[in-house]
């Protein structure tokens, strides 16, 4: 019965989204139970990290870098100083992954809901697909639209080339692409940057959880069998 299958699909999607939202809510609220320790200065090696947005109560208001990845470029100086990336390069990479993961999470939620862009143009269209098959499905049914998307990404990457960040150079801050459609509120800028970073980190964890559960059923208890 098509109607019964449709109803079952809607119920399953609702349960899936509910489980995911509950899991994220629990993860996001965990920091509320962390002691608010006064900020402390790090060592000379972590001076570059201390100036970056991202330190919060989750890590005791101190730099959390157990593998010293953010300071290894300062440790390895001289002839081999450029072998390892500067903290500025790492922050640029982190923010790009944060933004990609946030977009991916929204895309997964849209897929779970069965929402698609309506209509077609020149025989090209988008169809409903599972979140893991969305990219291949879009290339199959609308290659021209996807080509435009990837060309736009390439242009943005080209005009904001972060090559100099590898050695700590560059004329802009990590992650700052100069895109402020609603204006740049200087008074709230650091707060908004921190919000973006924390939401992005949570989105990366969420997408990692989706993929883990998809590959190994039951590996993420709260969404077991849902994705």
N, CA and C atoms as a LAMMPS dump frame, in Angstrom:
ITEM: TIMESTEP
0
ITEM: NUMBER OF ATOMS
681
ITEM: BOX BOUNDS ff ff ff
-5.0000000000000000e+02 5.0000000000000000e+02
-5.0000000000000000e+02 5.0000000000000000e+02
-5.0000000000000000e+02 5.0000000000000000e+02
ITEM: ATOMS id mol type element x y z
1 1 1 N 0.854 -1.192 0
2 1 2 C 0 0 0
3 1 3 C 0.892 1.244 0
4 2 1 N 0.895 2.071 -1.053
5 2 2 C 1.775 3.265 -1.119
6 2 3 C 1.559 4.22 0.037
7 3 1 N 0.269 4.397 0.443
8 3 2 C -0.021 5.324 1.532
9 3 3 C 0.583 4.837 2.84
10 4 1 N 0.503 3.543 3.072
11 4 2 C 1.072 2.982 4.301
12 4 3 C 2.58 3.127 4.306
13 5 1 N 3.194 2.868 3.129
14 5 2 C 4.651 3.009 3.056
15 5 3 C 5.068 4.451 3.279
16 6 1 N 4.288 5.4 2.716
17 6 2 C 4.592 6.818 2.893
18 6 3 C 4.488 7.222 4.352
19 7 1 N 3.437 6.736 5.026
20 7 2 C 3.257 7.064 6.443
21 7 3 C 4.392 6.49 7.27
22 8 1 N 4.79 5.249 6.949
23 8 2 C 5.894 4.617 7.671
24 8 3 C 7.185 5.379 7.457
25 9 1 N 7.395 5.868 6.217
26 9 2 C 8.599 6.639 5.899
27 9 3 C 8.633 7.933 6.688
28 10 1 N 7.479 8.62 6.776
29 10 2 C 7.403 9.878 7.518
30 10 3 C 7.681 9.659 8.99
31 11 1 N 7.116 8.587 9.55
32 11 2 C 7.342 8.286 10.971
33 11 3 C 8.811 8.005 11.231
34 12 1 N 9.434 7.21 10.337
35 12 2 C 10.851 6.878 10.496
36 12 3 C 11.718 8.121 10.429
37 13 1 N 11.404 9.024 9.479
38 13 2 C 12.169 10.265 9.358
39 13 3 C 12.02 11.137 10.578
40 14 1 N 10.802 11.207 11.122
41 14 2 C 10.562 12.003 12.329
42 14 3 C 11.355 11.461 13.501
43 15 1 N 11.36 10.128 13.65
44 15 2 C 12.124 9.51 14.739
45 15 3 C 13.617 9.754 14.562
46 16 1 N 14.08 9.665 13.309
47 16 2 C 15.502 9.896 13.033
48 16 3 C 15.916 11.303 13.43
49 17 1 N 15.155 12.303 12.995
50 17 2 C 15.488 13.689 13.301
51 17 3 C 15.387 13.954 14.793
52 18 1 N 14.408 13.339 15.457
53 18 2 C 14.249 13.532 16.907
54 18 3 C 15.453 12.996 17.654
55 19 1 N 15.908 11.803 17.273
56 19 2 C 17.078 11.22 17.939
57 19 3 C 18.314 12.086 17.744
58 20 1 N 18.495 12.556 16.519
59 20 2 C 19.673 13.389 16.222
60 20 3 C 19.64 14.688 17.016
61 21 1 N 18.486 15.347 17.062
62 21 2 C 18.37 16.615 17.775
63 21 3 C 18.577 16.417 19.276
64 22 1 N 18.07 15.307 19.821
65 22 2 C 18.272 15.023 21.249
66 22 3 C 19.754 14.813 21.533
67 23 1 N 20.425 14.057 20.655
68 23 2 C 21.855 13.805 20.849
69 23 3 C 22.654 15.102 20.827
70 24 1 N 22.356 15.983 19.865
71 24 2 C 23.073 17.256 19.766
72 24 3 C 22.768 18.156 20.95
73 25 1 N 21.525 18.123 21.425
74 25 2 C 21.166 18.943 22.578
75 25 3 C 21.933 18.505 23.816
76 26 1 N 22.08 17.198 23.992
77 26 2 C 22.825 16.685 25.144
78 26 3 C 24.295 17.064 25.052
79 27 1 N 24.866 16.985 23.839
80 27 2 C 26.275 17.346 23.667
81 27 3 C 26.488 18.833 23.898
82 28 1 N 25.565 19.633 23.384
83 28 2 C 25.714 21.084 23.504
84 28 3 C 25.554 21.585 24.921
85 29 1 N 24.728 20.886 25.724
86 29 2 C 24.475 21.348 27.089
87 29 3 C 25.539 20.879 28.068
88 30 1 N 26.429 19.994 27.632
89 30 2 C 27.428 19.46 28.553
90 30 3 C 28.331 20.552 29.119
91 31 1 N 28.627 21.574 28.31
92 31 2 C 29.53 22.636 28.763
93 31 3 C 28.928 23.448 29.903
94 32 1 N 27.621 23.382 30.089
95 32 2 C 26.985 24.143 31.16
96 32 3 C 27.402 23.637 32.53
97 33 1 N 27.894 22.394 32.598
98 33 2 C 28.283 21.806 33.871
99 33 3 C 29.79 21.841 34.082
100 34 1 N 30.482 22.607 33.228
101 34 2 C 31.927 22.75 33.357
102 34 3 C 32.266 23.994 34.161
103 35 1 N 33.182 23.856 35.086
104 35 2 C 33.562 24.999 35.92
105 35 3 C 34.122 26.122 35.074
106 36 1 N 33.765 27.358 35.415
107 36 2 C 34.229 28.522 34.665
108 36 3 C 35.529 29.016 35.283
109 37 1 N 36.64 28.545 34.736
110 37 2 C 37.962 28.884 35.261
111 37 3 C 38.453 30.149 34.592
112 38 1 N 39.15 31.008 35.349
113 38 2 C 39.673 32.249 34.79
114 38 3 C 40.75 31.924 33.764
115 39 1 N 40.803 32.702 32.662
116 39 2 C 41.803 32.453 31.623
117 39 3 C 43.212 32.589 32.171
118 40 1 N 44.1 31.759 31.674
119 40 2 C 45.507 31.833 32.061
120 40 3 C 46.348 31.906 30.803
121 41 1 N 47.486 32.53 30.918
122 41 2 C 48.389 32.646 29.789
123 41 3 C 49.127 31.33 29.586
124 42 1 N 49.335 30.972 28.323
125 42 2 C 50.062 29.762 28.023
126 42 3 C 51.558 30.051 27.994
127 43 1 N 52.309 29.068 27.523
128 43 2 C 53.75 29.243 27.417
129 43 3 C 54.059 30.107 26.212
130 44 1 N 55.335 30.422 26.044
131 44 2 C 55.731 31.241 24.898
132 44 3 C 55.405 30.541 23.588
133 45 1 N 55.489 29.2 23.589
134 45 2 C 55.225 28.461 22.371
135 45 3 C 53.767 28.543 21.954
136 46 1 N 52.845 28.689 22.932
137 46 2 C 51.423 28.719 22.597
138 46 3 C 50.889 30.137 22.476
139 47 1 N 51.803 31.117 22.379
140 47 2 C 51.372 32.512 22.316
141 47 3 C 50.471 32.761 21.122
142 48 1 N 50.803 32.145 19.966
143 48 2 C 49.986 32.325 18.777
144 48 3 C 48.59 31.774 18.965
145 49 1 N 48.476 30.658 19.667
146 49 2 C 47.172 30.052 19.912
147 49 3 C 46.353 30.873 20.895
148 50 1 N 47.005 31.481 21.87
149 50 2 C 46.297 32.282 22.874
150 50 3 C 45.538 33.441 22.241
151 51 1 N 46.017 33.924 21.107
152 51 2 C 45.397 35.078 20.465
153 51 3 C 44.205 34.672 19.595
154 52 1 N 43.991 33.368 19.45
155 52 2 C 42.925 32.894 18.576
156 52 3 C 41.628 32.678 19.349
157 53 1 N 40.521 32.897 18.647
158 53 2 C 39.214 32.602 19.204
159 53 3 C 39.055 31.09 19.317
160 54 1 N 38.401 30.634 20.376
161 54 2 C 38.147 29.197 20.506
162 54 3 C 38.351 28.647 21.893
163 55 1 N 39.142 29.336 22.727
164 55 2 C 39.34 28.891 24.099
165 55 3 C 38.069 29.15 24.897
166 56 1 N 37.605 28.172 25.65
167 56 2 C 36.371 28.341 26.415
168 56 3 C 36.344 27.454 27.646
169 57 1 N 35.215 27.443 28.353
170 57 2 C 35.101 26.662 29.59
171 57 3 C 35.231 25.16 29.371
172 58 1 N 34.988 24.698 28.132
173 58 2 C 35.115 23.259 27.871
174 58 3 C 36.526 22.747 28.135
175 59 1 N 37.52 23.634 27.96
176 59 2 C 38.916 23.247 28.185
177 59 3 C 39.52 24.006 29.356
178 60 1 N 38.657 24.505 30.253
179 60 2 C 39.158 25.253 31.403
180 60 3 C 39.704 26.609 31.033
181 61 1 N 39.216 27.184 29.918
182 61 2 C 39.665 28.491 29.444
183 61 3 C 41.166 28.542 29.181
184 62 1 N 41.73 27.409 28.812
185 62 2 C 43.131 27.352 28.421
186 62 3 C 43.222 26.665 27.063
187 63 1 N 44.339 26.843 26.394
188 63 2 C 44.535 26.212 25.09
189 63 3 C 44.57 24.703 25.249
190 64 1 N 43.732 23.997 24.496
191 64 2 C 43.721 22.527 24.515
192 64 3 C 44.36 22.028 23.23
193 65 1 N 45.609 21.623 23.332
194 65 2 C 46.364 21.161 22.171
195 65 3 C 47.302 20.049 22.636
196 66 1 N 46.735 18.88 23.002
197 66 2 C 47.545 17.811 23.619
198 66 3 C 48.668 17.297 22.73
199 67 1 N 48.528 17.384 21.42
200 67 2 C 49.578 16.912 20.509
201 67 3 C 50.509 18.029 20.059
202 68 1 N 50.278 19.247 20.565
203 68 2 C 51.118 20.407 20.231
204 68 3 C 51.176 20.673 18.725
205 69 1 N 50.091 20.391 18.023
206 69 2 C 50.063 20.614 16.583
207 69 3 C 50.109 22.106 16.246
208 70 1 N 49.545 22.931 17.133
209 70 2 C 49.512 24.356 16.878
210 70 3 C 50.827 25.061 17.13
211 71 1 N 51.762 24.395 17.785
212 71 2 C 53.04 25.038 18.103
213 71 3 C 54.236 24.322 17.49
214 72 1 N 53.978 23.236 16.769
215 72 2 C 55.103 22.453 16.254
216 72 3 C 55.91 23.22 15.215
217 73 1 N 55.246 24.132 14.478
218 73 2 C 55.987 24.925 13.489
219 73 3 C 56.941 25.894 14.169
220 74 1 N 56.61 26.313 15.408
221 74 2 C 57.528 27.181 16.158
222 74 3 C 58.669 26.377 16.76
223 75 1 N 58.382 25.114 17.048
224 75 2 C 59.417 24.254 17.627
225 75 3 C 60.462 23.872 16.587
226 76 1 N 59.965 23.549 15.38
227 76 2 C 60.872 23.17 14.29
228 76 3 C 61.237 24.429 13.52
229 77 1 N 62.329 25.033 13.862
230 77 2 C 62.727 26.295 13.231
231 77 3 C 63.901 26.077 12.284
232 78 1 N 64.381 27.161 11.753
233 78 2 C 65.556 27.104 10.898
234 78 3 C 65.259 26.534 9.527
235 79 1 N 66.142 25.688 9.04
236 79 2 C 66.062 25.148 7.688
237 79 3 C 64.769 24.371 7.442
238 80 1 N 64.274 23.708 8.48
239 80 2 C 63.077 22.878 8.338
240 80 3 C 61.846 23.544 8.954
241 81 1 N 61.896 24.846 9.105
242 81 2 C 60.802 25.557 9.767
243 81 3 C 59.484 25.503 9.029
244 82 1 N 59.529 25.314 7.708
245 82 2 C 58.285 25.311 6.931
246 82 3 C 57.762 23.904 6.653
247 83 1 N 58.337 22.911 7.314
248 83 2 C 57.883 21.536 7.101
249 83 3 C 56.479 21.339 7.671
250 84 1 N 56.242 21.89 8.846
251 84 2 C 54.938 21.754 9.496
252 84 3 C 54.164 23.066 9.391
253 85 1 N 52.832 22.993 9.285
254 85 2 C 52.035 24.212 9.096
255 85 3 C 51.934 25.06 10.352
256 86 1 N 51.8 26.363 10.149
257 86 2 C 51.575 27.295 11.245
258 86 3 C 50.151 27.147 11.769
259 87 1 N 49.914 27.616 12.995
260 87 2 C 48.583 27.533 13.592
261 87 3 C 47.542 28.274 12.748
262 88 1 N 47.97 29.309 12.022
263 88 2 C 47.045 30.072 11.188
264 88 3 C 46.5 29.211 10.051
265 89 1 N 47.355 28.385 9.462
266 89 2 C 46.922 27.472 8.407
267 89 3 C 45.934 26.448 8.982
268 90 1 N 46.246 25.925 10.163
269 90 2 C 45.384 24.926 10.789
270 90 3 C 44.016 25.508 11.119
271 91 1 N 43.971 26.769 11.566
272 91 2 C 42.691 27.402 11.869
273 91 3 C 41.874 27.618 10.593
274 92 1 N 42.545 27.994 9.511
275 92 2 C 41.853 28.143 8.22
276 92 3 C 41.234 26.81 7.795
277 93 1 N 42.008 25.742 7.934
278 93 2 C 41.504 24.413 7.569
279 93 3 C 40.348 24.002 8.475
280 94 1 N 40.48 24.301 9.77
281 94 2 C 39.41 23.947 10.712
282 94 3 C 38.111 24.663 10.359
283 95 1 N 38.196 25.949 10.063
284 95 2 C 36.994 26.714 9.744
285 95 3 C 36.353 26.248 8.443
286 96 1 N 37.168 25.873 7.47
287 96 2 C 36.592 25.364 6.221
288 96 3 C 35.855 24.053 6.472
289 97 1 N 36.448 23.191 7.288
290 97 2 C 35.769 21.938 7.625
291 97 3 C 34.524 22.199 8.467
292 98 1 N 34.59 23.18 9.36
293 98 2 C 33.418 23.551 10.163
294 98 3 C 32.268 23.975 9.262
295 99 1 N 32.544 24.859 8.329
296 99 2 C 31.497 25.374 7.444
297 99 3 C 30.962 24.274 6.535
298 100 1 N 31.864 23.436 6.036
299 100 2 C 31.416 22.318 5.213
300 100 3 C 30.54 21.353 5.989
301 101 1 N 30.907 21.08 7.243
302 101 2 C 30.134 20.153 8.069
303 101 3 C 28.771 20.731 8.43
304 102 1 N 28.709 22.046 8.669
305 102 2 C 27.417 22.655 8.985
306 102 3 C 26.479 22.576 7.784
307 103 1 N 27.009 22.838 6.582
308 103 2 C 26.2 22.701 5.375
309 103 3 C 25.784 21.252 5.162
310 104 1 N 26.711 20.328 5.433
311 104 2 C 26.404 18.9 5.266
312 104 3 C 25.315 18.461 6.238
313 105 1 N 25.366 18.979 7.462
314 105 2 C 24.349 18.603 8.455
315 105 3 C 22.966 19.08 8.017
316 106 1 N 22.91 20.324 7.529
317 106 2 C 21.628 20.842 7.028
318 106 3 C 21.151 19.987 5.85
319 107 1 N 22.079 19.623 4.962
320 107 2 C 21.723 18.778 3.829
321 107 3 C 21.192 17.428 4.261
322 108 1 N 21.815 16.85 5.292
323 108 2 C 21.346 15.554 5.79
324 108 3 C 19.945 15.672 6.37
325 109 1 N 19.689 16.767 7.098
326 109 2 C 18.356 16.97 7.666
327 109 3 C 17.304 17.133 6.559
328 110 1 N 17.675 17.855 5.505
329 110 2 C 16.758 18.033 4.367
330 110 3 C 16.482 16.688 3.708
331 111 1 N 17.541 15.871 3.585
332 111 2 C 17.376 14.551 2.978
333 111 3 C 16.475 13.664 3.822
334 112 1 N 16.677 13.706 5.139
335 112 2 C 15.821 12.908 6.031
336 112 3 C 14.361 13.323 5.895
337 113 1 N 14.132 14.593 5.581
338 113 2 C 12.767 15.109 5.456
339 113 3 C 12.155 14.836 4.084
340 114 1 N 12.979 14.375 3.134
341 114 2 C 12.478 14.102 1.797
342 114 3 C 12.227 15.342 0.958
343 115 1 N 12.835 16.478 1.33
344 115 2 C 12.633 17.733 0.605
345 115 3 C 13.573 17.796 -0.6
346 116 1 N 13.075 18.247 -1.736
347 116 2 C 13.905 18.437 -2.927
348 116 3 C 13.565 19.778 -3.56
349 117 1 N 14.481 20.285 -4.398
350 117 2 C 14.192 21.493 -5.166
351 117 3 C 13.222 21.118 -6.289
352 118 1 N 12.075 21.774 -6.377
353 118 2 C 11.077 21.386 -7.376
354 118 3 C 11.434 21.851 -8.783
355 119 1 N 10.781 21.236 -9.771
356 119 2 C 10.898 21.673 -11.157
357 119 3 C 12.142 21.144 -11.857
358 120 1 N 12.253 21.486 -13.137
359 120 2 C 13.414 21.099 -13.931
360 120 3 C 13.703 22.18 -14.962
361 121 1 N 14.914 22.151 -15.491
362 121 2 C 15.31 23.13 -16.5
363 121 3 C 16.195 22.421 -17.522
364 122 1 N 15.741 22.401 -18.771
365 122 2 C 16.511 21.74 -19.815
366 122 3 C 16.685 20.255 -19.577
367 123 1 N 15.702 19.646 -18.933
368 123 2 C 15.787 18.219 -18.652
369 123 3 C 16.615 17.881 -17.434
370 124 1 N 17.12 18.895 -16.718
371 124 2 C 17.925 18.664 -15.512
372 124 3 C 17.098 18.977 -14.279
373 125 1 N 17.274 18.189 -13.239
374 125 2 C 16.45 18.316 -12.043
375 125 3 C 17.157 17.645 -10.868
376 126 1 N 16.586 17.798 -9.681
377 126 2 C 17.076 17.107 -8.494
378 126 3 C 16 16.13 -8.034
379 127 1 N 16.403 14.983 -7.574
380 127 2 C 15.456 13.996 -7.088
381 127 3 C 15.758 13.646 -5.646
382 128 1 N 14.754 13.092 -4.97
383 128 2 C 14.93 12.695 -3.581
384 128 3 C 15.914 11.537 -3.49
385 129 1 N 16.867 11.644 -2.583
386 129 2 C 17.869 10.591 -2.41
387 129 3 C 18.301 10.561 -0.96
388 130 1 N 18.844 9.435 -0.537
389 130 2 C 19.353 9.349 0.829
390 130 3 C 20.544 10.28 0.991
391 131 1 N 20.854 10.634 2.213
392 131 2 C 21.911 11.616 2.451
393 131 3 C 23.275 11.133 1.976
394 132 1 N 23.49 9.818 1.962
395 132 2 C 24.795 9.313 1.514
396 132 3 C 24.895 9.285 -0.009
397 133 1 N 23.752 9.311 -0.705
398 133 2 C 23.76 9.256 -2.17
399 133 3 C 23.431 10.603 -2.809
400 134 1 N 23.264 11.642 -1.984
401 134 2 C 22.837 12.935 -2.505
402 134 3 C 23.763 13.513 -3.55
403 135 1 N 25.084 13.45 -3.311
404 135 2 C 26.043 14.055 -4.237
405 135 3 C 26.037 13.329 -5.58
406 136 1 N 26.104 12.006 -5.556
407 136 2 C 26.114 11.241 -6.804
408 136 3 C 24.795 11.403 -7.55
409 137 1 N 23.681 11.487 -6.815
410 137 2 C 22.381 11.68 -7.44
411 137 3 C 22.308 13.036 -8.133
412 138 1 N 22.818 14.076 -7.471
413 138 2 C 22.791 15.418 -8.051
414 138 3 C 23.638 15.493 -9.311
415 139 1 N 24.811 14.842 -9.31
416 139 2 C 25.653 14.829 -10.51
417 139 3 C 24.985 14.067 -11.649
418 140 1 N 24.202 13.063 -11.301
419 140 2 C 23.538 12.253 -12.323
420 140 3 C 22.379 12.987 -12.977
421 141 1 N 21.573 13.69 -12.164
422 141 2 C 20.359 14.321 -12.705
423 141 3 C 20.538 15.79 -13.069
424 142 1 N 21.571 16.447 -12.516
425 142 2 C 21.775 17.868 -12.807
426 142 3 C 23.27 18.197 -12.844
427 143 1 N 23.995 17.637 -13.811
428 143 2 C 25.44 17.873 -13.872
429 143 3 C 25.801 19.338 -14.116
430 144 1 N 24.974 20.062 -14.877
431 144 2 C 25.271 21.467 -15.161
432 144 3 C 25.186 22.303 -13.89
433 145 1 N 24.156 22.069 -13.089
434 145 2 C 24.016 22.795 -11.831
435 145 3 C 25.169 22.508 -10.888
436 146 1 N 25.605 21.249 -10.825
437 146 2 C 26.718 20.894 -9.943
438 146 3 C 28.026 21.478 -10.464
439 147 1 N 28.165 21.568 -11.797
440 147 2 C 29.367 22.186 -12.367
441 147 3 C 29.448 23.658 -11.971
442 148 1 N 28.305 24.346 -11.997
443 148 2 C 28.267 25.743 -11.564
444 148 3 C 28.673 25.869 -10.098
445 149 1 N 28.178 24.95 -9.285
446 149 2 C 28.493 24.979 -7.858
447 149 3 C 29.987 24.808 -7.622
448 150 1 N 30.578 23.823 -8.264
449 150 2 C 32 23.558 -8.056
450 150 3 C 32.865 24.661 -8.665
451 151 1 N 32.414 25.271 -9.74
452 151 2 C 33.149 26.398 -10.315
453 151 3 C 33.145 27.581 -9.354
454 152 1 N 32.009 27.82 -8.709
455 152 2 C 31.921 28.906 -7.732
456 152 3 C 32.849 28.652 -6.555
457 153 1 N 32.871 27.402 -6.093
458 153 2 C 33.779 27.042 -4.989
459 153 3 C 35.227 27.271 -5.408
460 154 1 N 35.56 26.882 -6.64
461 154 2 C 36.922 27.071 -7.134
462 154 3 C 37.323 28.535 -7.205
463 155 1 N 36.391 29.388 -7.63
464 155 2 C 36.679 30.821 -7.711
465 155 3 C 36.92 31.41 -6.321
466 156 1 N 36.088 31.015 -5.354
467 156 2 C 36.268 31.506 -3.985
468 156 3 C 37.61 31.047 -3.434
469 157 1 N 37.954 29.775 -3.655
470 157 2 C 39.231 29.247 -3.179
471 157 3 C 40.406 29.971 -3.837
472 158 1 N 40.25 30.279 -5.124
473 158 2 C 41.334 30.954 -5.836
474 158 3 C 41.559 32.373 -5.354
475 159 1 N 40.48 33.11 -5.129
476 159 2 C 40.602 34.505 -4.696
477 159 3 C 40.982 34.63 -3.22
478 160 1 N 40.836 33.566 -2.453
479 160 2 C 41.182 33.62 -1.022
480 160 3 C 42.29 32.617 -0.702
481 161 1 N 43.193 32.441 -1.646
482 161 2 C 44.269 31.454 -1.502
483 161 3 C 45.023 31.633 -0.187
484 162 1 N 45.064 30.589 0.66
485 162 2 C 45.718 30.71 1.966
486 162 3 C 47.145 30.174 2.004
487 163 1 N 47.819 30.094 0.857
488 163 2 C 49.149 29.477 0.808
489 163 3 C 50.117 30.077 1.818
490 164 1 N 50.062 31.412 1.987
491 164 2 C 51.003 32.077 2.896
492 164 3 C 50.722 31.729 4.36
493 165 1 N 49.545 31.208 4.647
494 165 2 C 49.208 30.854 6.029
495 165 3 C 50.096 29.728 6.549
496 166 1 N 50.621 28.927 5.639
497 166 2 C 51.435 27.772 6.055
498 166 3 C 52.606 28.209 6.928
499 167 1 N 53.153 29.369 6.628
500 167 2 C 54.278 29.881 7.414
501 167 3 C 53.863 31.04 8.319
502 168 1 N 52.56 31.216 8.52
503 168 2 C 52.08 32.266 9.416
504 168 3 C 51.874 33.602 8.753
505 169 1 N 52.029 33.673 7.415
506 169 2 C 51.857 34.932 6.71
507 169 3 C 50.415 35.155 6.287
508 170 1 N 50.246 35.947 5.25
509 170 2 C 48.892 36.236 4.759
510 170 3 C 48.395 37.577 5.237
511 171 1 N 47.604 38.237 4.397
512 171 2 C 47.127 39.583 4.719
513 171 3 C 45.744 39.605 5.357
514 172 1 N 45.145 38.45 5.584
515 172 2 C 43.828 38.399 6.214
516 172 3 C 43.844 37.407 7.365
517 173 1 N 42.834 37.486 8.21
518 173 2 C 42.717 36.524 9.297
519 173 3 C 42.228 35.191 8.758
520 174 1 N 42.595 34.125 9.441
521 174 2 C 42.15 32.792 9.033
522 174 3 C 40.623 32.733 9.039
523 175 1 N 40.071 32.275 7.949
524 175 2 C 38.621 32.127 7.853
525 175 3 C 37.877 33.358 7.388
526 176 1 N 38.551 34.508 7.34
527 176 2 C 37.882 35.75 6.945
528 176 3 C 37.92 35.89 5.427
529 177 1 N 36.786 35.63 4.767
530 177 2 C 36.702 35.723 3.317
531 177 3 C 36.119 37.054 2.862
532 178 1 N 35.875 37.946 3.818
533 178 2 C 35.328 39.257 3.468
534 178 3 C 33.874 39.227 3.072
535 179 1 N 33.16 38.172 3.442
536 179 2 C 31.755 38.016 3.057
537 179 3 C 30.874 38.335 4.26
538 180 1 N 30.278 39.536 4.257
539 180 2 C 29.414 39.965 5.356
540 180 3 C 28.11 40.514 4.783
541 181 1 N 27.204 39.644 4.331
542 181 2 C 25.964 40.105 3.69
543 181 3 C 25.07 40.927 4.601
544 182 1 N 25.203 40.748 5.929
545 182 2 C 24.368 41.489 6.871
546 182 3 C 25.164 42.536 7.64
547 183 1 N 26.356 42.86 7.133
548 183 2 C 27.191 43.839 7.797
549 183 3 C 28.101 43.193 8.83
550 184 1 N 29.156 43.887 9.172
551 184 2 C 30.128 43.391 10.141
552 184 3 C 29.972 44.157 11.439
553 185 1 N 29.421 43.499 12.457
554 185 2 C 29.19 44.131 13.748
555 185 3 C 30.423 43.949 14.63
556 186 1 N 31.247 44.978 14.662
557 186 2 C 32.519 44.881 15.368
558 186 3 C 32.339 44.535 16.845
559 187 1 N 31.298 45.094 17.48
560 187 2 C 31.095 44.874 18.916
561 187 3 C 30.798 43.421 19.227
562 188 1 N 30.179 42.7 18.288
563 188 2 C 29.792 41.316 18.518
564 188 3 C 30.645 40.339 17.721
565 189 1 N 31.677 40.839 17.055
566 189 2 C 32.411 40.027 16.09
567 189 3 C 33.056 38.802 16.737
568 190 1 N 33.768 38.998 17.852
569 190 2 C 34.435 37.869 18.494
570 190 3 C 33.437 36.843 18.999
571 191 1 N 32.292 37.316 19.513
572 191 2 C 31.258 36.389 19.981
573 191 3 C 30.712 35.559 18.827
574 192 1 N 30.463 36.209 17.699
575 192 2 C 29.938 35.498 16.53
576 192 3 C 30.965 34.517 15.976
577 193 1 N 32.242 34.899 16.012
578 193 2 C 33.291 33.99 15.542
579 193 3 C 33.355 32.746 16.421
580 194 1 N 33.222 32.938 17.726
581 194 2 C 33.254 31.805 18.65
582 194 3 C 32.041 30.905 18.437
583 195 1 N 30.885 31.514 18.196
584 195 2 C 29.682 30.729 17.939
585 195 3 C 29.835 29.892 16.674
586 196 1 N 30.406 30.504 15.639
587 196 2 C 30.61 29.763 14.398
588 196 3 C 31.54 28.583 14.62
589 197 1 N 32.612 28.811 15.361
590 197 2 C 33.6 27.772 15.599
591 197 3 C 33.001 26.62 16.395
592 198 1 N 32.244 26.934 17.444
593 198 2 C 31.672 25.883 18.28
594 198 3 C 30.584 25.11 17.539
595 199 1 N 29.736 25.828 16.795
596 199 2 C 28.717 25.133 16.005
597 199 3 C 29.355 24.269 14.929
598 200 1 N 30.439 24.768 14.347
599 200 2 C 31.134 23.996 13.321
600 200 3 C 31.768 22.738 13.881
601 201 1 N 32.362 22.857 15.055
602 201 2 C 32.971 21.674 15.682
603 201 3 C 31.904 20.634 16.01
604 202 1 N 30.771 21.094 16.511
605 202 2 C 29.673 20.177 16.811
606 202 3 C 29.156 19.519 15.536
607 203 1 N 29.087 20.286 14.439
608 203 2 C 28.632 19.732 13.16
609 203 3 C 29.598 18.675 12.648
610 204 1 N 30.9 18.892 12.836
611 204 2 C 31.874 17.89 12.411
612 204 3 C 31.698 16.597 13.199
613 205 1 N 31.469 16.726 14.507
614 205 2 C 31.227 15.542 15.33
615 205 3 C 29.947 14.846 14.886
616 206 1 N 28.906 15.644 14.591
617 206 2 C 27.623 15.078 14.164
618 206 3 C 27.773 14.295 12.862
619 207 1 N 28.461 14.875 11.884
620 207 2 C 28.624 14.189 10.606
621 207 3 C 29.502 12.947 10.752
622 208 1 N 30.502 13.021 11.615
623 208 2 C 31.321 11.833 11.878
624 208 3 C 30.457 10.737 12.497
625 209 1 N 29.531 11.15 13.376
626 209 2 C 28.611 10.191 13.977
627 209 3 C 27.688 9.559 12.942
628 210 1 N 27.193 10.373 12.007
629 210 2 C 26.337 9.849 10.94
630 210 3 C 27.063 8.774 10.133
631 211 1 N 28.288 9.109 9.718
632 211 2 C 29.039 8.167 8.894
633 211 3 C 29.391 6.9 9.676
634 212 1 N 29.751 7.053 10.953
635 212 2 C 30.072 5.89 11.77
636 212 3 C 28.855 4.978 11.907
637 213 1 N 27.692 5.568 12.181
638 213 2 C 26.473 4.774 12.33
639 213 3 C 26.064 4.135 11.007
640 214 1 N 26.283 4.833 9.91
641 214 2 C 25.928 4.279 8.602
642 214 3 C 26.804 3.069 8.265
643 215 1 N 28.093 3.156 8.598
644 215 2 C 29.017 2.076 8.279
645 215 3 C 28.919 0.924 9.283
646 216 1 N 28.712 1.269 10.562
647 216 2 C 28.672 0.242 11.619
648 216 3 C 27.403 0.458 12.426
649 217 1 N 26.395 -0.316 12.141
650 217 2 C 25.105 -0.17 12.808
651 217 3 C 25.255 -0.361 14.319
652 218 1 N 24.74 0.604 15.068
653 218 2 C 24.808 0.531 16.525
654 218 3 C 26.026 1.181 17.135
655 219 1 N 26.91 1.749 16.299
656 219 2 C 28.125 2.376 16.822
657 219 3 C 27.848 3.698 17.52
658 220 1 N 26.717 4.335 17.2
659 220 2 C 26.298 5.587 17.862
660 220 3 C 24.941 5.315 18.498
661 221 1 N 24.905 5.006 19.799
662 221 2 C 23.68 4.503 20.444
663 221 3 C 22.423 5.342 20.232
664 222 1 N 22.513 6.671 20.346
665 222 2 C 21.323 7.497 20.286
666 222 3 C 20.667 7.533 18.912
667 223 1 N 21.411 7.193 17.873
668 223 2 C 20.829 7.185 16.531
669 223 3 C 20.984 5.802 15.885
670 224 1 N 21.053 4.782 16.717
671 224 2 C 21.229 3.424 16.222
672 224 3 C 20.124 3.033 15.246
673 225 1 N 20.514 2.637 14.04
674 225 2 C 19.571 2.201 13.024
675 225 3 C 18.782 3.317 12.36
676 226 1 N 19.099 4.575 12.681
677 226 2 C 18.306 5.696 12.168
678 226 3 C 18.861 6.285 10.884
679 227 1 N 20.133 6.076 10.606
680 227 2 C 20.728 6.682 9.414
681 227 3 C 21.216 5.63 8.428
